[in-house]
Amino acid sequence: MKPGPSVPGKRAWPAAIGAVLLLGGLAAGWFWHAAQTRIDPAAALDAGDRAAIEKVVHDYILGNPEILPKAMENLRLRDNAQRLSAIREEVHKPYPGAVLGNPDGKVTLVEFTDFACGYCRQSVADVEHLIAEHPDLRIVIRELPILSPQSTDAARWALAAAEQGKYAAFHHAMFAAGRPGPETIRKAALAAGLDMERVRATIASPRIEAELNRNLELAQQLGFEGTPSWIAGDQLLSGAVGKDALSDAIEDARG
């Protein structure tokens, strides 16, 4: 009988794993001893043992490079989780009314957006598809007007619209109207049915100024450098990544 086709690296696995476990156990013993005697673990590990461990790890990685993308992804997710740990609750809490989709949804997608951003405008249709496909999806919009003074004006009007319970209407009308400016903002406000006098009394309020400043601080803490930027679970995404990537992140966030 002819031998079956070989699987690259298959026979190396038991040996490599055994060597790693053996040397790992040896290293663990040294680290335990070092901890008990208050010696620096790196200094306590014999140079020969350290070299042997490093060689096994080095050779294993060279022989199995496919583990690197997964390792890098795990590192990225761990880094994201650390960045989010102190601010997760805050970043998930919207400015009152600044929510799309199901306001009581069980899964949350956060979007940092700018009305002057073409990629944000491109992502509007993706967000609408997500809302249709995920009835339990809550989308928290964080206004991040970084591209122009006019986008800051539009962001102020959007938050004022949120206070009137008309955030979604203004959000969609503003992106449909084109680049933000006095005329397109007015057009979007009329299309959304805003109380114009009430808006004008609201847009300069300290609470709106505080919201925009805090959104900028949050974006900087998360390492976001532009819009749109997204948070789903422990995943941080940047750019117009598309409906499929966002949907995958939402499913991962469900656990």
C-alpha positions as CSV (number, residue, x, y, z in Angstrom):
1,M,0.0,0.0,0.0
2,K,1.3,3.4,-0.9
3,P,1.7,5.9,1.9
4,G,-0.8,8.6,1.9
5,P,0.0,12.2,1.0
6,S,2.1,13.9,3.7
7,V,0.7,17.0,5.4
8,P,3.5,19.7,5.7
9,G,4.4,20.2,9.3
10,K,2.1,17.5,10.6
11,R,4.8,15.3,12.0
12,A,6.7,18.2,13.5
13,W,3.7,19.2,15.7
14,P,4.1,16.6,18.5
15,A,7.8,17.1,18.7
16,A,7.5,20.9,18.7
17,I,4.7,20.9,21.2
18,G,6.5,18.4,23.5
19,A,9.6,20.5,23.4
20,V,7.7,23.7,24.1
21,L,5.9,22.0,27.1
22,L,9.2,20.5,28.4
23,L,11.1,23.8,28.2
24,G,8.1,25.7,29.3
25,G,7.9,23.6,32.4
26,L,11.6,24.1,33.1
27,A,11.1,27.9,32.6
28,A,8.1,27.9,34.9
29,G,10.1,26.2,37.6
30,W,12.8,28.9,37.3
31,F,10.2,31.7,37.4
32,W,8.5,30.1,40.5
33,H,11.9,29.9,42.2
34,A,12.7,33.4,41.3
35,A,9.4,34.7,42.6
36,Q,9.9,32.9,45.9
37,T,13.4,34.3,46.3
38,R,12.6,37.7,44.9
39,I,15.1,37.4,42.1
40,D,14.5,38.9,38.7
41,P,13.0,36.0,36.6
42,A,14.9,37.1,33.5
43,A,18.2,37.0,35.5
44,A,17.3,33.8,37.3
45,L,16.8,31.8,34.0
46,D,20.0,30.1,33.0
47,A,21.4,31.4,29.8
48,G,21.4,28.0,28.2
49,D,17.8,27.3,29.1
50,R,16.8,30.7,27.8
51,A,18.6,30.1,24.5
52,A,17.0,26.7,24.2
53,I,13.5,28.1,24.7
54,E,14.1,31.0,22.3
55,K,15.4,28.5,19.7
56,V,12.3,26.3,20.0
57,V,10.0,29.3,19.7
58,H,12.0,30.7,16.8
59,D,12.1,27.4,14.9
60,Y,8.4,26.8,15.6
61,I,7.3,30.2,14.2
62,L,9.5,29.8,11.1
63,G,8.0,26.3,10.5
64,N,4.4,27.4,11.2
65,P,4.2,31.0,10.0
66,E,0.4,30.7,9.6
67,I,0.1,31.3,13.4
68,L,1.3,34.8,13.1
69,P,-1.8,36.5,11.7
70,K,-3.9,34.9,14.4
71,A,-1.4,36.0,17.0
72,M,-1.4,39.5,15.7
73,E,-5.2,39.5,15.7
74,N,-5.3,38.4,19.3
75,L,-2.8,41.1,20.2
76,R,-4.9,43.7,18.4
77,L,-8.1,42.6,20.2
78,R,-6.3,42.6,23.5
79,D,-5.0,46.1,22.9
80,N,-8.4,47.3,21.8
81,A,-10.0,45.8,25.0
82,Q,-7.4,47.7,27.1
83,R,-8.2,51.0,25.3
84,L,-11.9,50.5,25.8
85,S,-11.9,49.2,29.3
86,A,-11.9,52.6,31.0
87,I,-14.3,54.3,28.6
88,R,-16.6,51.5,27.3
89,E,-19.6,52.5,29.3
90,E,-19.2,56.2,28.4
91,V,-18.6,55.6,24.7
92,H,-21.8,53.4,24.5
93,K,-23.9,56.1,26.2
94,P,-25.3,58.4,23.4
95,Y,-26.0,62.1,23.5
96,P,-29.8,61.9,24.4
97,G,-31.6,61.0,21.2
98,A,-28.5,60.5,18.9
99,V,-29.2,56.9,18.1
100,L,-30.1,55.1,14.9
101,G,-31.8,51.7,14.7
102,N,-33.3,50.1,17.9
103,P,-32.7,52.5,20.8
104,D,-33.2,49.5,23.2
105,G,-31.2,47.1,21.1
106,K,-29.1,44.3,22.8
107,V,-26.0,44.9,20.6
108,T,-24.4,48.3,20.1
109,L,-22.4,49.6,17.2
110,V,-20.7,53.0,17.7
111,E,-19.9,55.3,14.8
112,F,-17.8,58.4,14.9
113,T,-18.9,60.5,11.9
114,D,-18.4,63.9,10.2
115,F,-21.0,65.3,7.8
116,A,-18.2,66.6,5.6
117,C,-16.7,63.1,5.2
118,G,-17.4,61.4,1.9
119,Y,-16.6,58.0,3.3
120,C,-19.2,58.6,6.1
121,R,-21.7,59.5,3.4
122,Q,-20.7,56.3,1.5
123,S,-21.4,54.3,4.7
124,V,-25.0,55.6,5.2
125,A,-26.4,52.9,3.0
126,D,-24.3,50.2,4.8
127,V,-25.8,51.4,8.1
128,E,-29.3,51.2,6.8
129,H,-28.8,47.7,5.6
130,L,-27.4,46.7,9.0
131,I,-30.5,48.2,10.7
132,A,-32.7,46.2,8.4
133,E,-30.8,43.0,8.9
134,H,-30.3,43.3,12.7
135,P,-33.6,44.4,14.4
136,D,-31.8,44.4,17.8
137,L,-29.0,46.7,16.7
138,R,-28.5,50.0,18.4
139,I,-26.2,52.5,16.6
140,V,-24.8,55.2,18.8
141,I,-23.6,58.1,16.7
142,R,-20.8,60.3,18.0
143,E,-20.4,63.5,16.1
144,L,-16.7,64.1,15.3
145,P,-16.6,67.2,13.1
146,I,-12.9,67.4,12.3
147,L,-12.9,68.3,8.6
148,S,-14.3,71.9,8.5
149,P,-16.0,74.6,10.5
150,Q,-19.1,73.8,8.5
151,S,-19.2,70.2,9.7
152,T,-19.0,71.5,13.2
153,D,-22.1,73.7,12.5
154,A,-23.9,70.6,11.1
155,A,-22.9,68.5,14.1
156,R,-24.4,71.2,16.4
157,W,-27.6,71.1,14.5
158,A,-27.7,67.3,14.5
159,L,-27.4,67.3,18.3
160,A,-30.1,70.0,18.5
161,A,-32.3,67.7,16.3
162,A,-31.6,64.9,18.8
163,E,-33.1,67.0,21.6
164,Q,-36.2,67.3,19.5
165,G,-36.5,63.6,18.9
166,K,-35.6,64.0,15.2
167,Y,-32.0,63.0,15.0
168,A,-32.4,60.2,12.4
169,A,-34.4,62.5,10.1
170,F,-31.8,65.3,10.2
171,H,-28.9,62.8,10.0
172,H,-30.2,61.3,6.7
173,A,-31.3,64.7,5.3
174,M,-28.0,66.3,6.0
175,F,-26.0,63.6,4.3
176,A,-28.4,63.7,1.3
177,A,-28.1,67.5,1.1
178,G,-24.4,67.4,0.3
179,R,-21.4,69.1,1.9
180,P,-22.4,71.1,5.0
181,G,-22.9,74.8,4.6
182,P,-25.6,77.3,5.7
183,E,-27.9,76.4,2.9
184,T,-27.6,72.6,3.0
185,I,-27.9,72.7,6.8
186,R,-31.1,74.8,6.6
187,K,-32.5,72.5,3.9
188,A,-31.8,69.4,6.0
189,A,-33.4,71.1,9.1
190,L,-36.6,71.9,7.1
191,A,-36.7,68.4,5.7
192,A,-36.4,66.9,9.2
193,G,-39.2,69.2,10.4
194,L,-37.1,70.9,13.1
195,D,-38.4,73.8,15.2
196,M,-35.9,76.3,13.8
197,E,-36.2,78.8,16.7
198,R,-35.6,76.1,19.2
199,V,-32.6,74.9,17.3
200,R,-31.0,78.3,17.2
201,A,-31.5,78.6,21.0
202,T,-29.8,75.2,21.5
203,I,-26.8,75.0,19.2
204,A,-24.6,77.3,21.2
205,S,-25.4,75.6,24.5
206,P,-22.6,74.4,26.8
207,R,-23.9,70.8,26.7
208,I,-23.5,70.6,23.0
209,E,-20.0,72.1,23.1
210,A,-19.1,69.7,25.9
211,E,-20.3,66.7,23.8
212,L,-18.3,67.7,20.7
213,N,-15.1,68.2,22.8
214,R,-15.6,64.9,24.6
215,N,-16.1,63.0,21.4
216,L,-12.8,64.3,20.2
217,E,-11.1,63.2,23.4
218,L,-12.7,59.8,23.1
219,A,-11.5,59.4,19.5
220,Q,-8.0,60.3,20.5
221,Q,-8.0,57.8,23.4
222,L,-9.1,55.1,21.0
223,G,-6.5,56.0,18.4
224,F,-9.0,57.0,15.8
225,E,-7.5,59.4,13.3
226,G,-10.4,60.0,10.9
227,T,-14.0,59.2,10.1
228,P,-15.9,57.0,9.9
229,S,-14.6,55.0,12.8
230,W,-16.5,52.2,14.5
231,I,-16.7,50.2,17.7
232,A,-18.3,46.8,18.0
233,G,-17.5,44.7,21.0
234,D,-13.7,44.9,21.3
235,Q,-13.2,45.6,17.6
236,L,-12.1,49.1,16.5
237,L,-12.6,49.7,12.8
238,S,-11.6,52.7,10.7
239,G,-12.9,53.8,7.3
240,A,-15.7,52.8,5.0
241,V,-15.1,49.1,5.7
242,G,-18.4,48.0,4.2
243,K,-21.6,46.2,5.4
244,D,-20.1,42.7,5.5
245,A,-17.2,43.7,7.8
246,L,-19.5,45.6,10.1
247,S,-22.0,42.8,10.2
248,D,-19.2,40.3,11.1
249,A,-18.0,42.7,13.9
250,I,-21.6,42.9,15.2
251,E,-22.0,39.1,15.3
252,D,-18.6,38.8,17.1
253,A,-19.9,41.4,19.6
254,R,-22.8,39.2,20.4
255,G,-20.4,36.7,21.8
